[in-house]
Amino acid sequence: MNFAAWQSFSRQDPAAAARELYRRLGSLPPAQQRAIVAWRPTESDLAAELARIQQPDAGPLAGVPFMAKDLFPVVGVSTLAGGTFLPEVQPRPRADGAFVAALRTAGAAFAGKTHLHEFAYGLTGENAHYGDVAHPRAPDRTSGGSSSGSAAAVAAGVVPLALGTDTGGSIRVPAAFCGLYGLRLTPHHAWIADGFPLAPSFDTAGWFTADAADMHAACAALLGVRTAGRTPRGCFIDFAKPGYHAQAEVALAYRAAAERFAPAADASLTGEFLHAMRDTVQTYAVLQSTEAYAVHSAWLDKFRHRYEPAVWDRIDRGRRWTAADIEAAQVRAAVVKLFWTRIFLTFDFLVLPATPFPALTKSECTLENRNRLLALTAPASLGGLPVLTVPVSLPTGLSTGLQIVVNSPQSPVLSWALRL
């Protein structure tokens, strides 16, 4: 059910709409219900929110249920952030955070909080505390992370809209894996500022929808829509050429999809991209983990046994980089930002692949594959740029995606691309 279908249902019978949402959630395997949902309101409370569509001043998203990644504050609900000890060291929120409040102001009905890769520090949707989030249509594969619960809730048809965060790819990867549309905004936006952080200089808010029309409606309601007076100018980096070692079917599907939006970059620009983006995985790792350690420094040793070991290790390395490591990473990050500045002097957007492979099996969730994902997602993260992820179907029934990188959340490219 898309936005319009939920709004029609809610207008006719909000109690029945709330019942239907929980029926859909209850149809998931019990282990996946636990892995996806961190908290949910009572059915009657949800029905009351859905009923607001019947009011004269109902917002543009009235009657649309949404879920929120458990990093965003919700009044009276403890934030877990995919871990177990935060309620012991932080009070319950006394008010909704800015992002949840914005959705409610637009009329959307809050339907619960979703689990995530612990402390948002992972791309595979694995969580030792609450369970790994599986791909709803391929249960032997991951949903992707870290916004795993939110992506799975939309892909499974439980809700048509879910909020996520993206620091190094945590909306883009699960959107591509689950065949969804995803939008990543920019660091330091008000909607991420009061969320539980991973690395504040890189953290962004965003959301998932199942189709382009719903993504366009969400953008219009939350960001406003700017229409281009001309066809936007862009190009794509050919997936097969830069040496990302993509699976053949993924490279072919990416190229065919990218060509709908723009021509391939010429050899000069491709070479400039490759030069600017070399070592982006290491650059991102140094700068992001340094900030993550600053966030967790008071708890990392005290609660070591309460962290999943791989997550603890990723955070812990943040205190071990030398001053020279950090300075070198800052220089490389400046080169990346300069590249993006030059791009947007000429182009309105640049298309990149979102993943080099479809959703991974558990055994494929390796460090090597994590780094292959980051090689594609870190460039926009280091640039602090918004990205629209567009799903790309594969012959196997799985999916990958395109990253459409723009210079502003109000870019007219977003509306143009979604209509295309």
Buried (B, 14 or more C-beta within 10 A) or exposed (E): BBBBEBBEBBBEBBBBBBBBBBEBBEEBEEEBBBBBBBBBBEEEBBBBBBBBBEEEEBBBBBBBBBBBBBBBBBEEBBBBBBBBBBEEEEEEBEEBBBBBBBBBEBBBBBBBBBBBBBBBBBBBBBBBBBBBBBBBBBEEBBBBBBBBBBBBBBBBBBBBBBBBBBBBBBBBBBBBBBBBBBBBBBBEBEBBBBBBBBBBBBBBBBBBBBBBBBBBBBBBBBBEBBEBEEEBEBBBBBBBBBEBEBBEBBBBBBBEBBEEBBEBBEEEBBEBBEEBBBBBBBBBBBBBBBBBBBBBEEBBEEBEEBBBEBBBEBBBBBBEBEEEBBEBBEEBBEBBBEBBEEBBEEBBBBBBBBBBBBBBEEEEBEEEBBBBBBBBBBBBBBBBBBBBBBBBBBEEEBBBBBBBBBBBBBBBBBBBBBEE
